[in-house]
Amino acid sequence: LAGTRIICDRKFLLECKNSPAARTPPCCLPQTPGVTSLAQSSLVKLEELKERNESEEAMPGEQPRAMAL
């Protein structure tokens, strides 16, 4: 088999992750909850975490509590 070998160095690959094409999802990608989009329960959990973090920042005098997962 004859072919052309494409060789990319580390610096080039790291620069590629910041390109606009890498940050834009494909237009025809199906919406699969938990895979291509966040699952509904994940969105609710993210909202709760944001609210919890905001309330903790509002009360700086209290000791941070350990959260059990």
All heavy atoms as TSV, in Angstrom:
chain	resi	resn	atom	element	x	y	z
A	1	LEU	N	N	0.829	-1.180	0.000
A	1	LEU	CA	C	0.000	0.000	0.000
A	1	LEU	C	C	0.870	1.238	0.000
A	1	LEU	O	O	1.707	1.423	0.857
A	1	LEU	CB	C	-0.897	0.030	1.234
A	1	LEU	CG	C	-1.886	-1.103	1.424
A	1	LEU	CD1	C	-2.670	-0.878	2.684
A	1	LEU	CD2	C	-2.803	-1.279	0.270
A	2	ALA	N	N	0.633	2.092	-0.949
A	2	ALA	CA	C	1.374	3.343	-1.024
A	2	ALA	C	C	0.445	4.471	-0.623
A	2	ALA	O	O	-0.734	4.491	-0.966
A	2	ALA	CB	C	1.886	3.558	-2.438
A	3	GLY	N	N	0.968	5.411	0.093
A	3	GLY	CA	C	0.143	6.530	0.522
A	3	GLY	C	C	0.981	7.637	1.119
A	3	GLY	O	O	2.200	7.511	1.239
A	4	THR	N	N	0.332	8.683	1.449
A	4	THR	CA	C	1.016	9.802	2.062
A	4	THR	C	C	0.747	9.784	3.549
A	4	THR	O	O	-0.389	9.645	3.991
A	4	THR	CB	C	0.489	11.132	1.486
A	4	THR	OG1	O	0.636	11.102	0.070
A	4	THR	CG2	C	1.239	12.303	2.055
A	5	ARG	N	N	1.797	9.904	4.289
A	5	ARG	CA	C	1.665	9.923	5.740
A	5	ARG	C	C	1.615	11.375	6.211
A	5	ARG	O	O	2.485	12.165	5.888
A	5	ARG	CB	C	2.838	9.192	6.370
A	5	ARG	CG	C	2.741	9.084	7.842
A	5	ARG	CD	C	3.871	8.257	8.384
A	5	ARG	NE	N	3.332	7.521	9.511
A	5	ARG	CZ	C	3.893	6.484	10.048
A	5	ARG	NH1	N	5.006	6.011	9.548
A	5	ARG	NH2	N	3.345	5.898	11.080
A	6	ILE	N	N	0.591	11.702	6.977
A	6	ILE	CA	C	0.450	13.048	7.494
A	6	ILE	C	C	0.990	13.070	8.915
A	6	ILE	O	O	0.544	12.296	9.770
A	6	ILE	CB	C	-1.028	13.501	7.478
A	6	ILE	CG1	C	-1.540	13.487	6.041
A	6	ILE	CG2	C	-1.175	14.872	8.116
A	6	ILE	CD1	C	-3.015	13.750	5.918
A	7	ILE	N	N	1.944	13.927	9.156
A	7	ILE	CA	C	2.566	14.025	10.470
A	7	ILE	C	C	2.308	15.413	11.028
A	7	ILE	O	O	2.602	16.419	10.379
A	7	ILE	CB	C	4.086	13.760	10.382
A	7	ILE	CG1	C	4.334	12.367	9.814
A	7	ILE	CG2	C	4.741	13.930	11.734
A	7	ILE	CD1	C	5.786	12.055	9.553
A	8	CYS	N	N	1.731	15.471	12.214
A	8	CYS	CA	C	1.447	16.746	12.881
A	8	CYS	C	C	2.214	16.789	14.191
A	8	CYS	O	O	2.249	15.808	14.926
A	8	CYS	CB	C	-0.041	16.880	13.179
A	8	CYS	SG	S	-1.084	16.792	11.729
A	9	ASP	N	N	2.830	17.925	14.480
A	9	ASP	CA	C	3.528	18.035	15.752
A	9	ASP	C	C	2.566	18.494	16.851
A	9	ASP	O	O	1.436	18.907	16.593
A	9	ASP	CB	C	4.725	18.971	15.650
A	9	ASP	CG	C	4.349	20.406	15.312
A	9	ASP	OD1	O	3.186	20.645	14.941
A	9	ASP	OD2	O	5.224	21.282	15.425
A	10	ARG	N	N	3.009	18.407	18.079
A	10	ARG	CA	C	2.173	18.711	19.238
A	10	ARG	C	C	1.687	20.154	19.222
A	10	ARG	O	O	0.531	20.446	19.513
A	10	ARG	CB	C	2.972	18.426	20.508
A	10	ARG	CG	C	2.201	18.641	21.774
A	10	ARG	CD	C	3.084	18.291	22.993
A	10	ARG	NE	N	2.321	18.327	24.205
A	10	ARG	CZ	C	2.085	19.417	24.930
A	10	ARG	NH1	N	2.572	20.571	24.526
A	10	ARG	NH2	N	1.370	19.363	26.023
A	11	LYS	N	N	2.572	21.079	18.885
A	11	LYS	CA	C	2.223	22.498	18.878
A	11	LYS	C	C	1.074	22.773	17.906
A	11	LYS	O	O	0.122	23.485	18.233
A	11	LYS	CB	C	3.443	23.333	18.496
A	11	LYS	CG	C	3.184	24.808	18.478
A	11	LYS	CD	C	4.408	25.575	18.031
A	11	LYS	CE	C	4.044	27.035	17.875
A	11	LYS	NZ	N	5.074	27.779	17.180
A	12	PHE	N	N	1.129	22.198	16.711
A	12	PHE	CA	C	0.084	22.394	15.714
A	12	PHE	C	C	-1.255	21.854	16.210
A	12	PHE	O	O	-2.292	22.506	16.084
A	12	PHE	CB	C	0.470	21.711	14.399
A	12	PHE	CG	C	-0.627	21.702	13.387
A	12	PHE	CD1	C	-0.941	22.858	12.690
A	12	PHE	CD2	C	-1.356	20.549	13.138
A	12	PHE	CE1	C	-1.973	22.861	11.757
A	12	PHE	CE2	C	-2.375	20.544	12.203
A	12	PHE	CZ	C	-2.685	21.700	11.513
A	13	LEU	N	N	-1.239	20.661	16.821
A	13	LEU	CA	C	-2.476	20.060	17.314
A	13	LEU	C	C	-3.086	20.882	18.450
A	13	LEU	O	O	-4.297	21.043	18.528
A	13	LEU	CB	C	-2.228	18.631	17.766
A	13	LEU	CG	C	-1.880	17.652	16.642
A	13	LEU	CD1	C	-1.504	16.296	17.222
A	13	LEU	CD2	C	-3.028	17.521	15.670
A	14	LEU	N	N	-2.248	21.420	19.332
A	14	LEU	CA	C	-2.758	22.253	20.424
A	14	LEU	C	C	-3.348	23.556	19.888
A	14	LEU	O	O	-4.331	24.069	20.431
A	14	LEU	CB	C	-1.655	22.541	21.434
A	14	LEU	CG	C	-1.252	21.347	22.300
A	14	LEU	CD1	C	-0.046	21.695	23.154
A	14	LEU	CD2	C	-2.402	20.894	23.166
A	15	GLU	N	N	-2.779	24.094	18.824
A	15	GLU	CA	C	-3.328	25.308	18.215
A	15	GLU	C	C	-4.664	25.023	17.516
A	15	GLU	O	O	-5.540	25.878	17.483
A	15	GLU	CB	C	-2.340	25.902	17.213
A	15	GLU	CG	C	-1.119	26.512	17.873
A	15	GLU	CD	C	-0.065	26.936	16.881
A	15	GLU	OE1	O	-0.256	26.751	15.656
A	15	GLU	OE2	O	0.969	27.456	17.326
A	16	CYS	N	N	-4.833	23.831	16.993
A	16	CYS	CA	C	-6.069	23.469	16.288
A	16	CYS	C	C	-7.283	23.466	17.211
A	16	CYS	O	O	-8.396	23.755	16.774
A	16	CYS	CB	C	-5.925	22.099	15.631
A	16	CYS	SG	S	-4.892	22.104	14.168
A	17	LYS	N	N	-7.094	23.155	18.485
A	17	LYS	CA	C	-8.246	23.088	19.382
A	17	LYS	C	C	-8.873	24.458	19.614
A	17	LYS	O	O	-10.017	24.547	20.028
A	17	LYS	CB	C	-7.879	22.438	20.709
A	17	LYS	CG	C	-7.084	23.319	21.643
A	17	LYS	CD	C	-6.876	22.624	22.959
A	17	LYS	CE	C	-6.170	23.553	23.929
A	17	LYS	NZ	N	-6.016	22.954	25.228
A	18	ASN	N	N	-8.158	25.542	19.313
A	18	ASN	CA	C	-8.694	26.882	19.500
A	18	ASN	C	C	-9.290	27.468	18.217
A	18	ASN	O	O	-9.763	28.598	18.231
A	18	ASN	CB	C	-7.603	27.812	20.019
A	18	ASN	CG	C	-7.134	27.403	21.395
A	18	ASN	OD1	O	-7.920	26.951	22.214
A	18	ASN	ND2	N	-5.852	27.538	21.643
A	19	SER	N	N	-9.282	26.721	17.137
A	19	SER	CA	C	-9.812	27.242	15.883
A	19	SER	C	C	-11.342	27.300	15.934
A	19	SER	O	O	-11.979	26.519	16.633
A	19	SER	CB	C	-9.369	26.378	14.705
A	19	SER	OG	O	-10.061	25.163	14.713
A	20	PRO	N	N	-11.962	28.232	15.195
A	20	PRO	CA	C	-13.428	28.321	15.183
A	20	PRO	C	C	-14.099	27.038	14.697
A	20	PRO	O	O	-15.168	26.679	15.181
A	20	PRO	CB	C	-13.707	29.474	14.221
A	20	PRO	CG	C	-12.467	30.281	14.204
A	20	PRO	CD	C	-11.345	29.309	14.446
A	21	ALA	N	N	-13.480	26.339	13.770
A	21	ALA	CA	C	-14.073	25.102	13.257
A	21	ALA	C	C	-14.120	24.023	14.336
A	21	ALA	O	O	-15.042	23.214	14.379
A	21	ALA	CB	C	-13.281	24.596	12.065
A	22	ALA	N	N	-13.151	24.023	15.252
A	22	ALA	CA	C	-13.129	23.023	16.312
A	22	ALA	C	C	-14.146	23.337	17.406
A	22	ALA	O	O	-14.585	22.458	18.124
A	22	ALA	CB	C	-11.737	22.939	16.925
A	23	ARG	N	N	-14.543	24.597	17.522
A	23	ARG	CA	C	-15.481	25.004	18.568
A	23	ARG	C	C	-16.936	24.984	18.106
A	23	ARG	O	O	-17.840	25.168	18.894
A	23	ARG	CB	C	-15.134	26.399	19.065
A	23	ARG	CG	C	-13.783	26.441	19.737
A	23	ARG	CD	C	-13.520	27.792	20.348
A	23	ARG	NE	N	-12.298	27.782	21.097
A	23	ARG	CZ	C	-12.220	27.490	22.386
A	23	ARG	NH1	N	-13.305	27.192	23.046
A	23	ARG	NH2	N	-11.068	27.497	23.015
A	24	THR	N	N	-17.171	24.758	16.830
A	24	THR	CA	C	-18.516	24.746	16.277
A	24	THR	C	C	-18.949	23.306	16.027
A	24	THR	O	O	-18.277	22.571	15.314
A	24	THR	CB	C	-18.550	25.519	14.940
A	24	THR	OG1	O	-18.009	26.810	15.151
A	24	THR	CG2	C	-19.956	25.635	14.416
A	25	PRO	N	N	-20.068	22.863	16.591
A	25	PRO	CA	C	-20.504	21.489	16.347
A	25	PRO	C	C	-20.999	21.332	14.911
A	25	PRO	O	O	-21.438	22.308	14.293
A	25	PRO	CB	C	-21.650	21.285	17.340
A	25	PRO	CG	C	-22.120	22.649	17.671
A	25	PRO	CD	C	-20.954	23.573	17.509
A	26	PRO	N	N	-20.941	20.146	14.361
A	26	PRO	CA	C	-21.459	19.923	13.008
A	26	PRO	C	C	-22.944	20.270	12.928
A	26	PRO	O	O	-23.688	20.087	13.896
A	26	PRO	CB	C	-21.244	18.422	12.781
A	26	PRO	CG	C	-20.214	18.024	13.768
A	26	PRO	CD	C	-20.352	18.947	14.930
A	27	CYS	N	N	-23.388	20.758	11.766
A	27	CYS	CA	C	-24.769	21.227	11.622
A	27	CYS	C	C	-25.790	20.092	11.657
A	27	CYS	O	O	-26.912	20.282	12.105
A	27	CYS	CB	C	-24.916	22.031	10.341
A	27	CYS	SG	S	-24.628	21.072	8.855
A	28	CYS	N	N	-25.447	18.913	11.196
A	28	CYS	CA	C	-26.421	17.818	11.090
A	28	CYS	C	C	-26.259	16.780	12.194
A	28	CYS	O	O	-26.701	15.645	12.057
A	28	CYS	CB	C	-26.278	17.146	9.727
A	28	CYS	SG	S	-26.570	18.275	8.373
A	29	LEU	N	N	-25.650	17.157	13.294
A	29	LEU	CA	C	-25.422	16.234	14.388
A	29	LEU	C	C	-26.741	15.961	15.111
A	29	LEU	O	O	-27.447	16.890	15.496
A	29	LEU	CB	C	-24.418	16.843	15.366
A	29	LEU	CG	C	-23.773	15.930	16.378
A	29	LEU	CD1	C	-22.916	14.874	15.665
A	29	LEU	CD2	C	-22.904	16.732	17.314
A	30	PRO	N	N	-27.123	14.685	15.292
A	30	PRO	CA	C	-28.389	14.398	15.985
A	30	PRO	C	C	-28.281	14.755	17.465
A	30	PRO	O	O	-27.217	14.705	18.054
A	30	PRO	CB	C	-28.559	12.893	15.808
A	30	PRO	CG	C	-27.188	12.380	15.602
A	30	PRO	CD	C	-26.436	13.472	14.887
A	31	GLN	N	N	-29.404	15.140	18.059
A	31	GLN	CA	C	-29.445	15.497	19.470
A	31	GLN	C	C	-29.674	14.238	20.306
A	31	GLN	O	O	-30.757	13.690	20.326
A	31	GLN	CB	C	-30.563	16.516	19.725
A	31	GLN	CG	C	-30.343	17.832	19.032
A	31	GLN	CD	C	-29.096	18.537	19.525
A	31	GLN	OE1	O	-28.825	18.574	20.715
A	31	GLN	NE2	N	-28.334	19.093	18.607
A	32	THR	N	N	-28.627	13.768	20.960
A	32	THR	CA	C	-28.703	12.597	21.811
A	32	THR	C	C	-28.413	13.043	23.242
A	32	THR	O	O	-27.282	13.405	23.550
A	32	THR	CB	C	-27.671	11.528	21.379
A	32	THR	OG1	O	-27.840	11.277	19.986
A	32	THR	CG2	C	-27.843	10.253	22.168
A	33	PRO	N	N	-29.428	13.073	24.120
A	33	PRO	CA	C	-29.202	13.536	25.491
A	33	PRO	C	C	-28.106	12.736	26.190
A	33	PRO	O	O	-28.085	11.517	26.133
A	33	PRO	CB	C	-30.555	13.317	26.170
A	33	PRO	CG	C	-31.533	13.302	25.049
A	33	PRO	CD	C	-30.813	12.707	23.880
A	34	GLY	N	N	-27.188	13.447	26.805
A	34	GLY	CA	C	-26.084	12.810	27.509
A	34	GLY	C	C	-24.891	12.523	26.631
A	34	GLY	O	O	-23.831	12.188	27.125
A	35	VAL	N	N	-25.046	12.637	25.306
A	35	VAL	CA	C	-23.931	12.372	24.395
A	35	VAL	C	C	-23.588	13.639	23.621
A	35	VAL	O	O	-22.510	14.205	23.797
A	35	VAL	CB	C	-24.261	11.215	23.415
A	35	VAL	CG1	C	-23.105	10.990	22.447
A	35	VAL	CG2	C	-24.580	9.957	24.173
A	36	THR	N	N	-24.488	14.088	22.764
A	36	THR	CA	C	-24.230	15.298	21.981
A	36	THR	C	C	-24.828	16.539	22.633
A	36	THR	O	O	-24.517	17.650	22.244
A	36	THR	CB	C	-24.789	15.168	20.557
A	36	THR	OG1	O	-26.190	14.913	20.634
A	36	THR	CG2	C	-24.099	14.049	19.809
A	37	SER	N	N	-25.698	16.356	23.605
A	37	SER	CA	C	-26.241	17.468	24.382
A	37	SER	C	C	-26.370	16.993	25.817
A	37	SER	O	O	-26.433	15.794	26.078
A	37	SER	CB	C	-27.605	17.905	23.838
A	37	SER	OG	O	-28.539	16.863	23.958
A	38	LEU	N	N	-26.390	17.943	26.735
A	38	LEU	CA	C	-26.517	17.560	28.130
A	38	LEU	C	C	-27.887	16.956	28.387
A	38	LEU	O	O	-28.887	17.413	27.844
A	38	LEU	CB	C	-26.330	18.779	29.035
A	38	LEU	CG	C	-24.927	19.360	29.092
A	38	LEU	CD1	C	-24.935	20.628	29.931
A	38	LEU	CD2	C	-23.941	18.370	29.651
A	39	ALA	N	N	-27.912	15.931	29.192
A	39	ALA	CA	C	-29.183	15.331	29.577
A	39	ALA	C	C	-29.951	16.323	30.433
A	39	ALA	O	O	-29.368	17.170	31.094
A	39	ALA	CB	C	-28.941	14.035	30.337
A	40	GLN	N	N	-31.262	16.237	30.439
A	40	GLN	CA	C	-32.096	17.179	31.193
A	40	GLN	C	C	-31.733	17.167	32.674
A	40	GLN	O	O	-31.655	18.207	33.299
A	40	GLN	CB	C	-33.578	16.842	31.003
A	40	GLN	CG	C	-34.511	17.851	31.621
A	40	GLN	CD	C	-34.427	19.218	30.963
A	40	GLN	OE1	O	-34.051	19.336	29.815
A	40	GLN	NE2	N	-34.765	20.237	31.709
A	41	SER	N	N	-31.476	15.984	33.231
A	41	SER	CA	C	-31.118	15.913	34.646
A	41	SER	C	C	-29.776	16.583	34.903
A	41	SER	O	O	-29.563	17.179	35.950
A	41	SER	CB	C	-31.091	14.464	35.114
A	41	SER	OG	O	-30.117	13.734	34.399
A	42	SER	N	N	-28.864	16.507	33.940
A	42	SER	CA	C	-27.572	17.165	34.086
A	42	SER	C	C	-27.736	18.676	34.104
A	42	SER	O	O	-27.054	19.371	34.850
A	42	SER	CB	C	-26.630	16.774	32.940
A	42	SER	OG	O	-26.370	15.399	32.975
A	43	LEU	N	N	-28.646	19.196	33.293
A	43	LEU	CA	C	-28.890	20.633	33.280
A	43	LEU	C	C	-29.425	21.107	34.622
A	43	LEU	O	O	-29.021	22.146	35.133
A	43	LEU	CB	C	-29.869	21.000	32.157
A	43	LEU	CG	C	-29.348	20.856	30.737
A	43	LEU	CD1	C	-30.473	21.100	29.737
A	43	LEU	CD2	C	-28.226	21.828	30.494
A	44	VAL	N	N	-30.330	20.324	35.212
A	44	VAL	CA	C	-30.895	20.682	36.514
A	44	VAL	C	C	-29.795	20.680	37.569
A	44	VAL	O	O	-29.710	21.583	38.399
A	44	VAL	CB	C	-32.040	19.718	36.884
A	44	VAL	CG1	C	-32.501	19.943	38.310
A	44	VAL	CG2	C	-33.192	19.869	35.911
A	45	LYS	N	N	-28.925	19.673	37.530
A	45	LYS	CA	C	-27.830	19.591	38.497
A	45	LYS	C	C	-26.877	20.767	38.338
A	45	LYS	O	O	-26.402	21.320	39.334
A	45	LYS	CB	C	-27.077	18.272	38.340
A	45	LYS	CG	C	-27.857	17.075	38.822
A	45	LYS	CD	C	-27.082	15.803	38.616
A	45	LYS	CE	C	-27.908	14.589	38.991
A	45	LYS	NZ	N	-27.184	13.337	38.749
A	46	LEU	N	N	-26.587	21.173	37.099
A	46	LEU	CA	C	-25.717	22.317	36.872
A	46	LEU	C	C	-26.322	23.589	37.435
A	46	LEU	O	O	-25.632	24.400	38.056
A	46	LEU	CB	C	-25.434	22.491	35.373
A	46	LEU	CG	C	-24.456	21.514	34.748
A	46	LEU	CD1	C	-24.390	21.726	33.240
A	46	LEU	CD2	C	-23.082	21.689	35.355
A	47	GLU	N	N	-27.623	23.771	37.238
A	47	GLU	CA	C	-28.314	24.949	37.779
A	47	GLU	C	C	-28.209	24.961	39.307
A	47	GLU	O	O	-27.946	25.993	39.912
A	47	GLU	CB	C	-29.784	24.936	37.366
A	47	GLU	CG	C	-30.011	25.049	35.875
A	47	GLU	CD	C	-29.941	26.483	35.399
A	47	GLU	OE1	O	-30.237	27.374	36.200
A	47	GLU	OE2	O	-29.585	26.683	34.237
A	48	GLU	N	N	-28.422	23.790	39.938
A	48	GLU	CA	C	-28.351	23.712	41.396
A	48	GLU	C	C	-26.953	24.037	41.896
A	48	GLU	O	O	-26.785	24.742	42.891
A	48	GLU	CB	C	-28.768	22.324	41.867
A	48	GLU	CG	C	-30.240	22.037	41.696
A	48	GLU	CD	C	-30.596	20.596	42.050
A	48	GLU	OE1	O	-29.694	19.816	42.413
A	48	GLU	OE2	O	-31.785	20.258	41.955
A	49	LEU	N	N	-25.923	23.534	41.208
A	49	LEU	CA	C	-24.546	23.818	41.613
A	49	LEU	C	C	-24.226	25.297	41.481
A	49	LEU	O	O	-23.554	25.866	42.346
A	49	LEU	CB	C	-23.567	22.982	40.780
A	49	LEU	CG	C	-23.494	21.501	41.113
A	49	LEU	CD1	C	-22.601	20.776	40.114
A	49	LEU	CD2	C	-22.969	21.297	42.526
A	50	LYS	N	N	-24.691	25.936	40.409
A	50	LYS	CA	C	-24.451	27.366	40.235
A	50	LYS	C	C	-25.101	28.156	41.356
A	50	LYS	O	O	-24.494	29.057	41.928
A	50	LYS	CB	C	-24.996	27.845	38.883
A	50	LYS	CG	C	-24.169	27.412	37.710
A	50	LYS	CD	C	-24.785	27.920	36.423
A	50	LYS	CE	C	-24.059	27.409	35.213
A	50	LYS	NZ	N	-24.682	27.855	33.958
A	51	GLU	N	N	-26.345	27.812	41.689
A	51	GLU	CA	C	-27.047	28.509	42.763
A	51	GLU	C	C	-26.343	28.303	44.100
A	51	GLU	O	O	-26.201	29.229	44.893
A	51	GLU	CB	C	-28.495	28.023	42.854
A	51	GLU	CG	C	-29.351	28.444	41.680
A	51	GLU	CD	C	-30.732	27.812	41.727
A	51	GLU	OE1	O	-31.059	27.138	42.728
A	51	GLU	OE2	O	-31.477	28.005	40.759
A	52	ARG	N	N	-25.890	27.085	44.346
A	52	ARG	CA	C	-25.201	26.786	45.597
A	52	ARG	C	C	-23.897	27.573	45.697
A	52	ARG	O	O	-23.573	28.129	46.746
A	52	ARG	CB	C	-24.931	25.284	45.675
A	52	ARG	CG	C	-24.492	24.816	47.041
A	52	ARG	CD	C	-24.355	23.318	47.091
A	52	ARG	NE	N	-25.658	22.679	46.908
A	52	ARG	CZ	C	-25.818	21.408	46.630
A	52	ARG	NH1	N	-24.772	20.622	46.463
A	52	ARG	NH2	N	-27.021	20.897	46.491
A	53	ASN	N	N	-23.135	27.634	44.586
A	53	ASN	CA	C	-21.875	28.378	44.581
A	53	ASN	C	C	-22.123	29.863	44.798
A	53	ASN	O	O	-21.374	30.527	45.514
A	53	ASN	CB	C	-21.113	28.150	43.273
A	53	ASN	CG	C	-20.506	26.766	43.201
A	53	ASN	OD1	O	-20.309	26.119	44.217
A	53	ASN	ND2	N	-20.214	26.319	42.003
A	54	GLU	N	N	-23.170	30.404	44.179
A	54	GLU	CA	C	-23.478	31.816	44.352
A	54	GLU	C	C	-23.866	32.116	45.786
A	54	GLU	O	O	-23.478	33.136	46.342
A	54	GLU	CB	C	-24.595	32.232	43.395
A	54	GLU	CG	C	-24.156	32.270	41.953
A	54	GLU	CD	C	-25.314	32.482	40.987
A	54	GLU	OE1	O	-26.472	32.561	41.450
A	54	GLU	OE2	O	-25.057	32.566	39.781
A	55	SER	N	N	-24.623	31.226	46.424
A	55	SER	CA	C	-25.035	31.468	47.801
A	55	SER	C	C	-23.847	31.355	48.755
A	55	SER	O	O	-23.757	32.082	49.727
A	55	SER	CB	C	-26.146	30.511	48.212
A	55	SER	OG	O	-25.666	29.181	48.228
A	56	GLU	N	N	-22.897	30.471	48.462
A	56	GLU	CA	C	-21.700	30.351	49.298
A	56	GLU	C	C	-20.812	31.577	49.155
A	56	GLU	O	O	-20.195	32.010	50.114
A	56	GLU	CB	C	-20.927	29.081	48.943
A	56	GLU	CG	C	-21.612	27.814	49.407
A	56	GLU	CD	C	-20.880	26.565	48.968
A	56	GLU	OE1	O	-19.837	26.681	48.297
A	56	GLU	OE2	O	-21.355	25.465	49.303
A	57	GLU	N	N	-20.741	32.147	47.949
A	57	GLU	CA	C	-19.946	33.349	47.742
A	57	GLU	C	C	-20.579	34.539	48.451
A	57	GLU	O	O	-19.889	35.445	48.888
A	57	GLU	CB	C	-19.800	33.647	46.250
A	57	GLU	CG	C	-18.914	32.659	45.528
A	57	GLU	CD	C	-18.914	32.878	44.030
A	57	GLU	OE1	O	-19.604	33.791	43.557
A	57	GLU	OE2	O	-18.215	32.134	43.341
A	58	ALA	N	N	-21.888	34.531	48.596
A	58	ALA	CA	C	-22.587	35.634	49.251
A	58	ALA	C	C	-22.339	35.621	50.754
A	58	ALA	O	O	-22.424	36.664	51.403
A	58	ALA	CB	C	-24.081	35.551	48.965
A	59	MET	N	N	-22.018	34.467	51.347
A	59	MET	CA	C	-21.757	34.348	52.777
A	59	MET	C	C	-20.297	33.964	53.013
A	59	MET	O	O	-19.989	32.803	53.292
A	59	MET	CB	C	-22.667	33.277	53.379
A	59	MET	CG	C	-24.127	33.568	53.275
A	59	MET	SD	S	-25.053	32.233	54.001
A	59	MET	CE	C	-26.140	31.823	52.650
A	60	PRO	N	N	-19.353	34.913	52.906
A	60	PRO	CA	C	-17.934	34.562	53.023
A	60	PRO	C	C	-17.494	34.207	54.438
A	60	PRO	O	O	-16.476	33.573	54.626
A	60	PRO	CB	C	-17.229	35.806	52.535
A	60	PRO	CG	C	-18.187	36.921	52.781
A	60	PRO	CD	C	-19.554	36.305	52.614
A	61	GLY	N	N	-18.258	34.557	55.469
A	61	GLY	CA	C	-17.844	34.305	56.842
A	61	GLY	C	C	-18.001	32.864	57.281
A	61	GLY	O	O	-17.397	32.428	58.244
A	62	GLU	N	N	-18.811	32.107	56.607
A	62	GLU	CA	C	-19.049	30.723	57.010
A	62	GLU	C	C	-17.965	29.790	56.487
A	62	GLU	O	O	-17.329	30.047	55.481
A	62	GLU	CB	C	-20.410	30.253	56.485
A	62	GLU	CG	C	-21.578	30.959	57.102
A	62	GLU	CD	C	-22.888	30.364	56.636
A	62	GLU	OE1	O	-22.861	29.272	56.023
A	62	GLU	OE2	O	-23.930	30.995	56.860
A	63	GLN	N	N	-17.783	28.686	57.194
A	63	GLN	CA	C	-16.835	27.671	56.765
A	63	GLN	C	C	-17.425	26.878	55.605
A	63	GLN	O	O	-18.619	26.562	55.625
A	63	GLN	CB	C	-16.538	26.709	57.919
A	63	GLN	CG	C	-15.794	27.342	59.072
A	63	GLN	CD	C	-14.348	27.631	58.681
A	63	GLN	OE1	O	-13.789	26.961	57.840
A	63	GLN	NE2	N	-13.782	28.650	59.293
A	64	PRO	N	N	-16.626	26.555	54.591
A	64	PRO	CA	C	-17.157	25.730	53.497
A	64	PRO	C	C	-17.485	24.319	53.981
A	64	PRO	O	O	-16.772	23.762	54.806
A	64	PRO	CB	C	-16.028	25.707	52.471
A	64	PRO	CG	C	-14.814	26.155	53.188
A	64	PRO	CD	C	-15.258	26.949	54.386
A	65	ARG	N	N	-18.581	23.776	53.504
A	65	ARG	CA	C	-19.003	22.438	53.892
A	65	ARG	C	C	-18.557	21.434	52.850
A	65	ARG	O	O	-18.539	21.718	51.670
A	65	ARG	CB	C	-20.523	22.385	54.004
A	65	ARG	CG	C	-21.045	23.190	55.165
A	65	ARG	CD	C	-22.540	23.133	55.181
A	65	ARG	NE	N	-22.995	24.319	54.443
A	65	ARG	CZ	C	-24.175	24.425	53.879
A	65	ARG	NH1	N	-25.028	23.446	53.919
A	65	ARG	NH2	N	-24.514	25.522	53.241
A	66	ALA	N	N	-18.233	20.242	53.301
A	66	ALA	CA	C	-17.867	19.167	52.367
A	66	ALA	C	C	-19.154	18.590	51.811
A	66	ALA	O	O	-20.111	18.331	52.548
A	66	ALA	CB	C	-17.073	18.086	53.082
A	67	MET	N	N	-19.174	18.385	50.500
A	67	MET	CA	C	-20.372	17.838	49.865
A	67	MET	C	C	-20.141	16.353	49.569
A	67	MET	O	O	-19.105	15.971	49.060
A	67	MET	CB	C	-20.666	18.566	48.562
A	67	MET	CG	C	-21.028	20.009	48.774
A	67	MET	SD	S	-21.687	20.828	47.314
A	67	MET	CE	C	-20.602	20.332	46.025
A	68	ALA	N	N	-21.116	15.553	49.896
A	68	ALA	CA	C	-21.062	14.125	49.593
A	68	ALA	C	C	-21.704	13.887	48.252
A	68	ALA	O	O	-22.753	14.430	47.950
A	68	ALA	CB	C	-21.783	13.321	50.673
A	69	LEU	N	N	-21.056	13.076	47.437
A	69	LEU	CA	C	-21.603	12.769	46.107
A	69	LEU	C	C	-22.317	11.460	46.120
A	69	LEU	O	O	-22.058	10.507	46.633
A	69	LEU	CB	C	-20.501	12.766	45.053
A	69	LEU	CG	C	-19.806	14.111	44.868
A	69	LEU	CD1	C	-18.677	13.951	43.885
A	69	LEU	CD2	C	-20.782	15.129	44.344
